[in-house]
Amino acid sequence: MANAYLIYCRAGFEKEAAAELQHFADQYGWRGFIKTKADAGYVLFCGENLPETGDNAPKWRELVFARQLLFVQNAEPLHLEANDRITPIVAVLVGQYFKELALEGADTNDGKSLSNFFKAIAPALKSVLEKRAILRKKAHKNLHLFFLDSTAVYIAFSEVNNSSPWPMGIPRLRFPKDAPSRSTLKLEEAFHYFMDESSQQEWLREGMTGVDLGAAPGGWTWQLVHKGLQVIAIDNGAMDKALMQTGQIEHLRVDGFKYRPERKVNWLVCDMIESPARVATTIASWIADGDAERAIFNLKLPMKKRFEELQHCIELMDDILTDKRVKYHLSFKQLYHDREEVTGYLYRL
Ligand SMILES: C[S@@+](CC[C@H](N)C(=O)[O-])C[C@H]1O[C@@H](n2cnc3c(N)ncnc32)[C@H](O)[C@@H]1O
């Protein structure tokens, strides 16, 4: 049993992450309280005997605003002396086993400034943990040492099957040099997050078709084209010239809320900067009407009550789909490359 849950989030989204943890605390019956600071890049839910596994445990994929989900034994950080940081850490860990070790700090300027410190202590720490057999290849948990600074650390672990596979929950994607906008990385990250290798191969291949609502200048369209899809790009704005020369794109300068394709497409993607409720209902209607098989879309959440707005959008989408008796999968994540927004994935079951 853990005494705290620790989640990493985008700095500035602690309130949303906290509201979401509280929502699940009510649903799953966790007793405790939120500990958070503005712009810290992490949030704690502190309690006693919090479930780590089973139906009432938190699920990383349910937590939209969590980049990573960790379990913490002691809700207070361990304080370390500069002359020997390793001994007190090892003392806490004796008798426990972990697959891998991660030294982490928040995704903030303070957190980033710890990288040299991590490089300095990692080799010795890892070697002691291996010698003491605390690190073992067959373990099912990973050890995360989450440093607030070089003298205070939360000792935490993640369940391999209930956590982000990426260090700090941040996938390192390389910007494709011929893509027309950095937004392209949002859709690439969404493919990696929402789909495993085999479903990417099944669902993103030559001969498939897609519609991109709010496509200009073409970062998302580039991702689809790159996978071999034929794309209808909807936007009043101009599309990147080189991208248009692939011959795989039809560009229509029409309203993304009004357009529907003549024939059903495999994919609907949407990155329009518009009201989230309007985007959510549009996407749900496309899938409910069978105009697209799968959708990946962004909801821009610039307002204060972002968590509540997202819940509202989920309810609107559910109303539309349930009205048409459609069984569906819908999930959301605030991806690393997302800013004031979250990304959704919807398809019929
Ligand atoms: C964030 S940009 C899209 C960037 C694009 N995904 C990329 O990767 O290059 C948002 C786009 O949505 C378009 N847009 C906003 N409202 C729209 C609407 N009602 N119909 C069509 N396009 C719209 C804007 O013209 C703008 O080009």
The ligand as an SDF file (V2000), in Angstrom:
LIG
                    3D

 27 29  0  0  0  0  0  0  0  0999 V2000
   -3.4160   25.1540  -34.8370 C   0  0  0  0  0  0  0  0  0  0  0  0
   -3.7840   25.4920  -36.4840 S   0  0  0  0  0  0  0  0  0  0  0  0
   -3.6130   23.9260  -37.2110 C   0  0  0  0  0  0  0  0  0  0  0  0
   -2.2110   23.4840  -37.3700 C   0  0  0  0  0  0  0  0  0  0  0  0
   -2.1010   22.1920  -38.1400 C   0  0  0  0  0  0  0  0  0  0  0  0
   -2.6740   21.0640  -37.4130 N   0  0  0  0  0  0  0  0  0  0  0  0
   -0.6600   21.8500  -38.4440 C   0  0  0  0  0  0  0  0  0  0  0  0
   -0.1710   20.8600  -37.8970 O   0  0  0  0  0  0  0  0  0  0  0  0
   -0.0350   22.5590  -39.2360 O   0  0  0  0  0  0  0  0  0  0  0  0
   -5.5020   25.7130  -36.4630 C   0  0  0  0  0  0  0  0  0  0  0  0
   -6.1370   25.8830  -37.8340 C   0  0  0  0  0  0  0  0  0  0  0  0
   -7.5360   25.7430  -37.6800 O   0  0  0  0  0  0  0  0  0  0  0  0
   -8.1420   26.5090  -38.7010 C   0  0  0  0  0  0  0  0  0  0  0  0
   -9.5610   26.6790  -38.3580 N   0  0  0  0  0  0  0  0  0  0  0  0
  -10.0990   27.2620  -37.2720 C   0  0  0  0  0  0  0  0  0  0  0  0
  -11.4310   27.2210  -37.3300 N   0  0  0  0  0  0  0  0  0  0  0  0
  -11.7470   26.5760  -38.4740 C   0  0  0  0  0  0  0  0  0  0  0  0
  -12.9700   26.1960  -39.1110 C   0  0  0  0  0  0  0  0  0  0  0  0
  -14.1500   26.4830  -38.5550 N   0  0  0  0  0  0  0  0  0  0  0  0
  -12.9120   25.5350  -40.2850 N   0  0  0  0  0  0  0  0  0  0  0  0
  -11.7230   25.2340  -40.8460 C   0  0  0  0  0  0  0  0  0  0  0  0
  -10.5410   25.5580  -40.2960 N   0  0  0  0  0  0  0  0  0  0  0  0
  -10.5510   26.2270  -39.1380 C   0  0  0  0  0  0  0  0  0  0  0  0
   -7.3260   27.7770  -38.7290 C   0  0  0  0  0  0  0  0  0  0  0  0
   -7.4420   28.4170  -39.9840 O   0  0  0  0  0  0  0  0  0  0  0  0
   -5.9090   27.2490  -38.4670 C   0  0  0  0  0  0  0  0  0  0  0  0
   -5.1880   27.0920  -39.6670 O   0  0  0  0  0  0  0  0  0  0  0  0
  1  2  1  0
  2  3  1  0
  2 10  1  0
  3  4  1  0
  4  5  1  0
  5  6  1  0
  5  7  1  0
  7  8  2  0
  7  9  1  0
 10 11  1  0
 11 12  1  0
 11 26  1  0
 12 13  1  0
 13 14  1  0
 13 24  1  0
 14 15  1  0
 14 23  1  0
 15 16  2  0
 16 17  1  0
 17 18  1  0
 17 23  2  0
 18 19  1  0
 18 20  2  0
 20 21  1  0
 21 22  2  0
 22 23  1  0
 24 25  1  0
 24 26  1  0
 26 27  1  0
M  CHG  2   2   1   9  -1
M  END
$$$$
